[in-house]
Amino acid sequence: MKKNKLILGFFPLALAAGLISGCATTGYEKGNSTANTLSASSHMVAKANVLIDETLANLNDLVSHPGPDLHKQFNAFNNSVNELGMTSRDVTVKSDRMKLQGAAYFKNWDDEAAMIKNEDIRKRSVARKNEVSAQFDRITKLYEETKAAFDPYMSDLRDVQKYLSLDLTSGGLLSIKDAVTKATEHAAPLKEAIGKLSGEFKDLGFTMSTKTWTE
């Protein structure tokens, strides 16, 4: 938290740069817009973890504890898979927006910092920009890595969904049971990566936001 306070302490420098160049709000407004997207992405990513648990619970209930009405249990699984898929698409949209906003934000920072006449202040602004930009790039890479792990997992869930929609019988449940076991086992490392990504989105959102907070 002390590090975060130090980070936030540099924002007056960025504001000063804007005032010197005659553009008082453009820079931090772009940063705040990006921060809002990061915060929204963090919540969506966290929601994905909840939905993975819900989907697996519904699937295991169907396969391991089939009731007299398989259709009802399948619908619960089917709905949770669909909601997970929609959340995944929402995260992708938000992440693409974040990248565009971030690119505009850092370009504006470069342009404005170049017009700062005081060499010491200009160097501080450039150093701060490089620090935030590196954090932004690192999280963008983390997102791509997490997405690369999530997409095939989601694809497998969709395949199970399609399989059961074709063969929702006792024999069909027995046949797919091994795949369900693997999906359950593989969920743990994926959820850990997703949880880390959510936290990183949240932290960077705080870093780039004009809002402050206390311990």
N, C-alpha and C positions, 0 to 999 in steps of 0.2 A: 504493500500500500504506500510506503514511503517513496518507492520508485515511481508510482503513478502520480504522486503529488509533485515530484520533481519534473516529471514529463509535462504535467499540466502547467507548471510554472513557466514553461517556455512559450506558451500561447501568447502572452503579452508581446513577445518579440515579433511573432507573426502578425499580430494586430498592428504593431508599430510599423512594420514593413508596408502594410496596406495603406496606412495613413500617409506615410511618406510619399507613396506613389500616387496618391489621390484616389485610391480605390479601397474604401474603408471596410467593406463587408464581403466582397466577392470571395476572397480566400476562405475565411472561416465558415461562410455559409455553405460553400462547396464541401468543406470538411464535415460540417454538421449533417449535411444531406447524406453523405457517405456513411457517417456514423449511425444514422437512423436505419439505413439499409442493413448495416452490419448487425445492429441490435435485432431487427426483425428476422434476419437470417439465423441468428443465434437461437431465437425462440422456435423457429421452424425446425431447425436441426434437432433441438432437444425433443420436440414433438415426435420426430421420426423414431427416436429411441423408445418412446412410450408406445408407439404404434407397432414397432417390431415385437415388443413384449406381448401386446394385445393379439397380434396376428398369430404368433407362435402358440399362445395359450389357447386360442380358438382352434387352431389346427391340431394341436395335440389332444384337445378335448374330443374333437371329431374322430381322430384316428385311434386313440387309446381308450376312449370311453364313449363309444357310439351309442346313442339313444334310439328310441323307437322311431324318431323322426329325423333321419339324416339330413333332410333338406333344410331343416331349421338350423342345425349346427353348421352346415355348409354355408348358409347365408351369412352367419356371423363371421366366419373366416373370410368369405368372399368380400364382405363389406370392409373389413379391416385391411385386406390387401389393397383394395381400391383406394382407400383413404391414404394408405402409405404411399401408393403410387402418385396420388395427387400432391401430397406433401413434398415428395421428391421433386416433382416438376416445379413446384412453387419455389423450392430452394434453388433450383437451377436458374430460374428467372431472376430471383433476387441476387444471386451470385454474379450473373452476367451484368446486371445493373450496377452492382458494386464495382466491378472492374472498370466499366465505362466512367462511373463517377470518380473513381480513384485516379484514373488516367487524366481526367479533366482537372481534378484537384491539384495533382502534382505538377502538371504543366503550368497551371496558373501560378503555383508557388514559385516555380523556376523563373517565370516571366517577371513576377513582381519582385522577387529577391534580386534579380539582375539590376534592378533600378535603385536599389538601396545604395546610397552614396557612402555611408559610414562603413569602412571595410570590416571592422570588428563585428558590427551588427549583421552585415551581409554574410560573413563567415558563420556566425552562429545560426542564422536562418538556414543556410545551405546544409550545415551539419545536422540540424534538427530535421530538415526535410529528408535527408538521406537516412536518418534513423527510422523515421516513420515509414518511409517508402520501403525500406528493407523488411520491416515487420509486415507491411501490407503484402509484399511479394512472397514472404515466407508462408503467410496464411493462405494466399491464393494457391500456392503449391500444395499445401496441406489439404485444401479443399479438393483439388484434382486427384490427389492420392486416395482420399476417402471416397470420392465418387467412383474411382476405378475399382474399389473394393465393394462398394454398395451395389453398383449396377448389375454385376453378375448374380449377386445374392437376390436382388429384386427379380431378376429374370427367372431364377429358380423357383421363387415363390409363385410367379405368374404361371410357370409350367405346371406346378402342382395344382394350381387353381384350374387350369385348362384340363388337366388329367382327370381331376375329380368331377368336373362338370360333364365329362364324357362317361365316367364310370363311378357313379356315386352308389356303390354297393359294398357289401362286406368284403367281397373279394378284391375290389378296387382299393379299399382302405388298407387291407393287408399287404397288397402289392406295393403301395407307396410308402409304407411305414419306414423303411430304411432311409429314404430320401428325407422324410420328416425328421428323423433322428439327426441326420447330418446338418440339416438346416438349424436345428436347435443348438447343436454343438458349435457351429460356425458363427452363431450370433454373438457370442461373448466378445471375441476380439473386435468384431465390427462395431459393436455398441461402444466399446472403449474408445475406438478411433472417432466415432461420431460424437461422443461426449467431450473429447478433447477439442474437436473442431468447434463445437458449440461454445466452449469456454474461451477459445481463442478469438472467435468472432466477437464475443461479448467484451473481452478485454480491449481489443483494438477499437471497438465502438466507443468505449470510454475514453481511450486515448485521443480519438479524433473529434470528440464531442465538445461543444462549448459548455456543457453542463458539468458541474462539479459535485463532488460527494465527500462525505466525511467517514472516518473509520467507525 
